[in-house]
Each structure stands twice: as C-alpha cells, then as structure tokens.
Amino acid sequence: MGAIFAHRGGFILNELFEQITDWLKEMLVSAIMNNLSGLFDTVNEQVGSIATEVGTTPANFSPGVFTMIQSISETVILPIAGIFLTFIACYELIKMVIDHNNLSSFETWSFFKWVFKTFVAVMLITNTFNIVMAVFDVAQHVVNASGGIIGDSTAVDPALLEDLETTISEMDLGPLVGLLFQTLIVQLTIRALSIVIFVIVYGRMVEIYMLTSLAPIPFSTFGNREQSQIGQSYLRSLFALGFQGFLIMICVGIYAVLVQSVSVGDDPIASVWMVLGYTVLLCFTLFKTSSIAKAVFSAH
C-alpha cells in the first residue's frame, strides 16, 4: 500500500513539475515573441521611414525651417554676396584696363564681355534659391524613382516571426532563458541603431539647410575665372548632398534584399542576430554615403 501511495505521489509531483515547466515555457515564449515583435517593428518602422525622409525636398521636409533659412539667406547673406560681387566686378574692370595698356589698345567687345559677366553674376545671386532648389529637385526625382523600385520590400517578413515561434516553442526551459536575455540585448542594440539611422538621415537634411543658407556667397564668385572655383566647388557639394539620398536608397535596397533572405533554421536566434548584423551593416554603409557622394562629385 505504501508503495502505491509513493508511486502516486511521485506521479503527481512529476505532473505538477511538468505543468510548472510548461507554464514557464509558455511565459518565456510569450516574452521572447514580444521582444522579437517589438524588435522587428522598430527595424521596419525606422528603415521604412528612410525612403520617405530622403525622398522629401528641403522645402517640404520642414517648411518652417526652410522659410527661416531662406529669409536669413536673403536678408543677411545676400547683401554680403553683393559686396563680394561688387569687389569682383571692380577687380575685373581694373584688370581689363591694365591688360589693355590703360585702354590705349581697348576693344569694345571686352567692355561688353565685362557687362555680360557682371549681369550673369547678378542674375545668379538674385536667383540663388531657385537654382539650389532645381539641383535638389533633380536629385529628388532620382531618389523617388529608386524608391518606387525598392517599394515596401524593406520590411522583415512577418512569416519569419511565425516560424520563430514554432521553433522556439519546441525548445527546453534552459535555452529559452538564455534566448530571452539575448533578445533583450538585440532589442536594445536595434533601438540604438535606429537612433543612429535617425541622426544620419536628419543630419543630412540639416547639412543641406546650412549649405543652402550660404548659397549667395559662392554664387557671387562666378564672375571671376580664378574665384569661380569656389562656386564650382559649392555646386559639386550641392550635387553630392542631393545624390547622397540616392546612395542611401541603394543601401536600403541592399538591406531589403539581405533581410528577405533571412530564414529560420535549427537555430532561431541565429536569424535574429543575422537581422541585427544586417542592420549594423546598414548603419555603416549609411555613414559611407556622404564620403562616396563627395568622391564621385569631387566635392570637398
């Protein structure tokens, strides 16, 4: 009789232990899936916003900031550019007189050439913002066209989560505890990387606003052959910043292809770490877009 009670007691304890284990496993699986779901939502939201933010012109990105920059440029920087232009025009006139032996060998076309160059320089600085915005309109057309090709493929496939949950549910209690801590680490890392992506994308637009605010000064140098290098370098910087957005879209497209190739195998956490690795790679390449664009356009 005692053996029967001992056997039944052992059976009840085993059943109770299995129930507690199943409850803990269910709780851990639920916590892990919540972490992973939030993790992928953060990645998808941040990466998906890149195409939207990069594909926005400076005027539409923040109309209030753009209006302020335009107002400062036209009221503060434009008069300084006028002084630069006046100096360059006077220098050109004096140089023309000296080159023609104090006008003793003066040719009429030289004077009209000076008038034409001065007229063009005045038109450039008075239409600076139109020219700058035209540069970014061209760049944004390229960015938006590439964004249409990439589409919505930047999102991590929801089916990956379903496969992960199926695989995780079959794991033992010990590995689940370790997996929970790993997902917490990955989640914190992804959130930090999302901040880095935000800084890169918005930092580019702030750089555009700063460069645009000084536009009249380099535009005023086009009237002189020697000083026009300043204006040419400035234009190259504008095109580099504009087409940096295109390079950012290329990075996002490559990231999308890599993320879509992730599949759940025997080691589910390896898939999660792979997504993290691709996100780190995305941040690294986003940092490189600025130097690559400047190298292409020979901007310094």
C-alpha positions, 0 to 999 in steps of 0.5 A, a space after each residue: 500500500 505504501 508503495 502505491 501511495 509513493 508511486 502516486 505521489 511521485 506521479 503527481 509531483 512529476 505532473 505538477 513539475 511538468 505543468 510548472 515547466 510548461 507554464 514557464 515555457 509558455 511565459 518565456 515564449 510569450 516574452 521572447 515573441 514580444 521582444 522579437 515583435 517589438 524588435 522587428 517593428 522598430 527595424 521596419 518602422 525606422 528603415 521604412 521611414 528612410 525612403 520617405 525622409 530622403 525622398 522629401 525636398 528641403 522645402 517640404 521636409 520642414 517648411 518652417 525651417 526652410 522659410 527661416 533659412 531662406 529669409 536669413 539667406 536673403 536678408 543677411 547673406 545676400 547683401 554680403 554676396 553683393 559686396 563680394 560681387 561688387 569687389 569682383 566686378 571692380 577687380 575685373 574692370 581694373 584688370 581689363 584696363 591694365 591688360 589693355 595698356 590703360 585702354 590705349 589698345 581697348 576693344 569694345 567687345 571686352 567692355 561688353 564681355 565685362 557687362 555680360 559677366 557682371 549681369 550673369 553674376 547678378 542674375 545668379 545671386 538674385 536667383 540663388 534659391 531657385 537654382 539650389 532648389 532645381 539641383 535638389 529637385 533633380 536629385 529628388 526625382 532620382 531618389 523617388 524613382 529608386 524608391 518606387 523600385 525598392 517599394 515596401 520590400 524593406 520590411 522583415 517578413 512577418 512569416 519569419 516571426 511565425 516560424 520563430 515561434 514554432 521553433 522556439 516553442 519546441 525548445 527546453 526551459 534552459 535555452 529559452 532563458 538564455 534566448 530571452 536575455 539575448 533578445 533583450 540585448 538585440 532589442 536594445 542594440 536595434 533601438 540604438 541603431 535606429 537612433 543612429 539611422 535617425 541622426 544620419 538621415 536628419 543630419 543630412 537634411 540639416 547639412 543641406 539647410 546650412 549649405 543652402 543658407 550660404 548659397 549667395 556667397 559662392 554664387 557671387 564668385 562666378 564672375 571671376 575665372 580664378 574665384 569661380 572655383 569656389 562656386 564650382 566647388 559649392 555646386 559639386 557639394 550641392 550635387 553630392 548632398 542631393 545624390 547622397 539620398 540616392 546612395 542611401 536608397 541603394 543601401 536600403 535596397 541592399 538591406 531589403 534584399 539581405 533581410 528577405 533572405 533571412 530564414 529560420 533554421 535549427 537555430 532561431 536566434 541565429 536569424 535574429 542576430 543575422 537581422 541585427 548584423 544586417 542592420 549594423 551593416 546598414 548603419 555603416 554603409 549609411 555613414 559611407 554615403 556622404 564620403 562616396 557622394 563627395 568622391 564621385 562629385 569631387 566635392 570637398 
